[in-house]
């Protein structure tokens, strides 16, 4: 099984980064340090690995899978549960562009990975954006997990927001779940939609009922 640093190096090379292996490995280790910060209970290395696994599985559906892999590595590079709105995603996108430029990635790649990272704020993609669709589908793959894993995910999210009082958390979380359920489709890529859409909607509705 490929290690996460090896996977990062391979994706960076595939996307055109020219830095030497030592710098790529150092960047991977730095990112893994960020993904291991103490405030993270769900948005951690396990989540990163899960997102990368989904991207690898459906990579054949997109024109630039290595850009999507890099966006996965960077989409929660900045994660503060106390941040407002889409601040985490915007800061992660800015960080992504700077890091990739420092690793010798082409400007087009740095800008595109930053764009993909920003998509994870609302998981809304335009038509004809298979790279963005794959990243968003992979990021939301946990929603289609079995009941036990979904419950663990919901519990981890609550721990990340332990600073929020119960009433406020229930209201905010219910709003997020409702917005997801109101999407025409949670998953955009056809094979992903066919496999996961029904189960994800059932999980979201069940959690929403528990929060009511």
C-alpha positions as CSV (number, residue, x, y, z in Angstrom):
1,X,0.0,0.0,0.0
2,X,1.4,3.4,-1.0
3,X,2.2,5.6,2.0
4,X,0.6,9.1,2.2
5,X,3.9,10.9,1.6
6,X,4.5,8.7,-1.4
7,X,1.0,9.5,-2.6
8,X,1.6,13.2,-2.2
9,X,4.9,13.1,-4.1
10,X,3.3,11.1,-6.9
11,X,0.4,13.6,-7.2
12,X,2.7,16.6,-7.1
13,X,4.9,15.1,-9.8
14,X,1.9,14.2,-11.9
15,X,0.6,17.7,-11.7
16,X,4.0,19.2,-12.8
17,X,5.8,20.1,-9.6
18,X,9.5,20.4,-10.1
19,X,10.8,20.5,-6.5
20,X,13.2,17.7,-5.5
21,X,11.9,14.6,-3.6
22,X,13.2,15.9,-0.3
23,X,11.1,19.1,-0.6
24,X,8.0,17.2,-1.7
25,X,8.4,14.8,1.2
26,X,8.9,17.7,3.6
27,X,5.7,19.3,2.3
28,X,3.8,16.1,2.8
29,X,5.0,15.7,6.4
30,X,4.2,19.3,7.1
31,X,0.6,18.8,5.7
32,X,0.2,15.6,7.8
33,X,1.2,17.6,10.8
34,X,-1.6,20.1,10.0
35,X,-4.1,17.2,9.5
36,X,-3.1,15.9,13.0
37,X,-3.8,19.1,14.9
38,X,-5.7,18.6,18.2
39,X,-8.8,20.4,17.3
40,X,-9.5,17.9,14.6
41,X,-11.8,15.0,15.4
42,X,-13.3,14.3,11.9
43,X,-11.2,16.6,9.6
44,X,-8.1,14.6,10.3
45,X,-5.7,12.2,8.6
46,X,-8.3,9.5,8.4
47,X,-10.6,11.8,6.5
48,X,-7.8,12.7,4.2
49,X,-7.0,9.1,3.5
50,X,-10.7,8.3,2.8
51,X,-11.0,11.2,0.4
52,X,-7.9,10.1,-1.5
53,X,-9.2,6.5,-1.6
54,X,-12.4,7.7,-3.3
55,X,-10.5,9.9,-5.8
56,X,-8.2,6.9,-6.7
57,X,-11.3,4.7,-7.2
58,X,-13.0,7.1,-9.6
59,X,-9.9,8.9,-11.1
60,X,-10.7,7.6,-14.5
61,X,-13.7,9.9,-14.6
62,X,-11.7,13.1,-14.6
63,X,-9.1,14.7,-16.8
64,X,-6.8,15.9,-14.1
65,X,-6.9,13.4,-11.2
66,X,-3.5,14.5,-9.7
67,X,-4.8,18.0,-9.4
68,X,-7.9,16.6,-7.6
69,X,-5.6,14.6,-5.3
70,X,-3.6,17.7,-4.4
71,X,-6.8,19.6,-3.7
72,X,-7.8,16.8,-1.4
73,X,-4.5,17.2,0.5
74,X,-5.0,20.9,0.8
75,X,-8.8,21.3,1.2
76,X,-8.7,21.3,5.0
77,X,-5.0,22.4,5.4
78,X,-6.4,25.3,7.4
79,X,-9.1,24.1,9.8
80,X,-10.4,26.1,12.8
81,X,-13.9,25.0,14.0
82,X,-14.3,28.6,15.4
83,X,-13.8,30.2,12.0
84,X,-16.8,32.0,10.5
85,X,-18.4,31.2,7.1
86,X,-16.0,29.9,4.5
87,X,-12.9,31.3,6.1
88,X,-11.3,27.9,6.4
89,X,-11.8,27.1,2.7
90,X,-10.6,30.5,1.6
91,X,-7.5,30.3,3.8
92,X,-6.8,26.7,2.6
93,X,-7.1,27.8,-1.0
94,X,-4.7,30.7,-0.5
95,X,-2.3,28.3,1.3
96,X,-2.6,25.7,-1.5
97,X,-1.6,28.2,-4.2
98,X,1.4,29.4,-2.2
99,X,2.6,25.9,-1.3
100,X,2.3,24.5,-4.8
101,X,4.1,27.5,-6.3
102,X,6.9,27.0,-3.8
103,X,7.1,23.4,-5.0
104,X,7.5,24.4,-8.7
105,X,4.0,23.6,-9.9
106,X,2.9,25.5,-12.9
107,X,0.8,28.7,-12.2
108,X,-2.2,27.1,-13.9
109,X,-2.0,24.1,-11.6
110,X,-1.6,26.2,-8.5
111,X,-4.6,28.4,-9.4
112,X,-6.7,25.4,-10.4
113,X,-6.0,23.5,-7.2
114,X,-6.9,26.6,-5.2
115,X,-10.2,26.8,-7.2
116,X,-11.0,23.2,-6.4
117,X,-10.3,23.8,-2.7
118,X,-12.7,26.7,-2.6
119,X,-15.4,24.5,-4.0
120,X,-15.5,22.5,-0.8
121,X,-17.1,25.5,1.0
122,X,-20.5,24.8,-0.5
123,X,-19.9,21.7,-2.6
124,X,-21.5,23.5,-5.6
125,X,-20.0,22.8,-9.0
126,X,-20.8,24.3,-12.4
127,X,-21.6,22.1,-15.4
128,X,-18.7,20.3,-17.1
129,X,-16.4,20.3,-14.1
130,X,-15.6,16.7,-13.5
131,X,-12.5,17.5,-11.4
132,X,-14.6,19.6,-9.1
133,X,-17.3,17.0,-9.0
134,X,-14.9,14.3,-8.0
135,X,-13.4,16.3,-5.2
136,X,-16.8,17.3,-3.8
137,X,-18.1,13.7,-4.1
138,X,-15.1,12.3,-2.4
139,X,-15.3,15.0,0.4
140,X,-18.9,14.0,1.0
141,X,-18.4,10.2,0.7
142,X,-18.8,9.8,4.5
143,X,-22.5,10.7,4.2
144,X,-23.1,7.4,2.5
145,X,-21.3,5.3,5.2
146,X,-23.0,2.5,7.1
147,X,-24.9,3.4,10.2
148,X,-22.1,2.8,12.7
149,X,-19.5,4.8,10.7
150,X,-22.0,7.6,10.1
151,X,-22.7,7.8,13.8
152,X,-19.0,8.0,14.6
153,X,-18.7,10.8,12.0
154,X,-21.6,12.8,13.5
155,X,-20.1,12.4,17.0
156,X,-16.7,13.6,15.8
157,X,-18.3,16.7,14.2
158,X,-20.0,17.5,17.5
159,X,-16.6,17.2,19.3
160,X,-15.1,19.6,16.9
161,X,-17.8,22.1,17.8
162,X,-17.7,21.4,21.5
163,X,-17.5,25.1,22.1
164,X,-21.0,25.6,20.6
165,X,-24.0,25.2,23.0
166,X,-26.3,22.3,22.3
167,X,-29.2,24.4,21.0
168,X,-27.1,26.5,18.7
169,X,-25.3,23.3,17.4
170,X,-28.6,21.6,16.7
171,X,-29.8,24.6,14.8
172,X,-26.6,25.0,12.8
173,X,-26.2,21.3,12.1
174,X,-29.8,21.0,11.0
175,X,-29.4,23.9,8.6
176,X,-26.3,22.2,7.0
177,X,-28.2,18.8,6.7
178,X,-31.2,20.5,5.2
179,X,-29.1,22.4,2.6
180,X,-27.5,19.1,1.6
181,X,-30.9,17.4,1.3
182,X,-32.1,20.3,-0.8
183,X,-29.4,19.8,-3.4
184,X,-30.7,18.3,-6.7
185,X,-28.1,15.6,-6.2
186,X,-25.6,15.2,-3.3
187,X,-23.2,13.3,-5.6
188,X,-22.6,14.6,-9.1
189,X,-20.6,11.9,-11.0
190,X,-23.1,9.3,-12.3
191,X,-21.4,6.2,-10.9
192,X,-21.0,7.8,-7.5
193,X,-24.6,9.0,-7.5
194,X,-25.9,5.6,-8.4
195,X,-24.0,3.9,-5.6
196,X,-24.3,6.4,-2.7
197,X,-27.1,8.9,-3.2
198,X,-29.9,6.9,-1.6
199,X,-28.0,5.8,1.4
200,X,-26.6,9.3,2.0
201,X,-30.1,10.8,2.0
202,X,-31.3,8.2,4.4
203,X,-28.4,9.0,6.8
204,X,-29.0,12.8,6.6
205,X,-32.7,12.4,7.2
206,X,-32.1,10.1,10.2
207,X,-29.7,12.6,11.8
208,X,-32.0,15.5,11.1
209,X,-34.8,13.6,12.9
210,X,-32.5,13.0,15.9
211,X,-31.6,16.7,16.1
212,X,-35.2,17.8,16.0
